Amino acid sequence: MKSLFKTLMLAASIAAISPAALAQTPYKPEFRLSTNVNNAFPLGRGAETWAKLVNERTQGRINVKWYPGSSLVGGETTREFTALRQGSLDFNVASVINWAPHVKELNLFLLPFLVPDEKAFDALINGEVGKDLFAIIEKRGVVPLAWGENGAREISNSKHEIRTPADLKGLKFRTVGSPIFNDIYTSLGANPTQMSFADAQPALQSGAVDGQENPISLFVGAKMSGLNQKYLTKWNYIDDPLVFAVSAKAWESWSPADREIVRQAAIEAAKAEIADTRKGVSAGDDSLIQQATAAGTKVTILSPEEQQAFATATQPVVEKWTPTIGADLVKKAQDAVAASRK
């Protein structure tokens, strides 16, 4: 009788629960997406597209709000990875430069003159190297979904044209992220100074630093010609990947169907972002280079022989960082780049 009574009471309790209460627990009202720049730049536009696609395709179930300027981490872009891992950020589109202090293997992409062109870049992110790095990132508690591209990073300054390694001697450059940048610029005789993008702009304006390195899209978008950057050299020493990623905490809170929506939206947004990044900086379309020239900056495009002089000068940096990154991973990347040249 006692067993029958308990069964009847349990049935009555279940019947009393409303259908809404039995439904899946709703997601939190807002998922926060952080980027270091706004939609004046391809990175920001890519993030904005991703948020829009997720919001639309989940009918608002996953409500993504975008916070540019790394405002959720006090403007310190290098803190985004930790915040994402801890779950205080939900979405992030970031350069590997800002994640490399936390994931040492990502310094692979910061090895000077590893990636000579877009074809080599595509071979890395779309091949085994890209898969290996995503697996490493995921082990750190972050879910990477797609590779984007910030573009080839070029060098500018307020003093004189740069054509040879000797031209950097004594110049003070703003650098970012990984300590590898200190090694690169020190090996060329320059004085590197790490600071945020927000701090770099007044420093360039005042002359506290002489130069900086960034993709041409950012150079033009941030109007750096007006920040005493009179000389810009296209040397393609690093091609900077982006990662479209979410926190494991957010990922695990979603249904499998919604996870797939978020993944496919990231892939689609990243593909558009890469195309956006490559506009205006190629032989067939050099409109961004022309904009920099029209704004008063002298643009110098190095020949392969001139680039090789810089590659030779920075080879000790490659040798120093290879054990940190992993010799096998570096070799795999070098082989993939060589195969892309055939």
Disulfide bonds with the S-S distance in Angstrom:
none
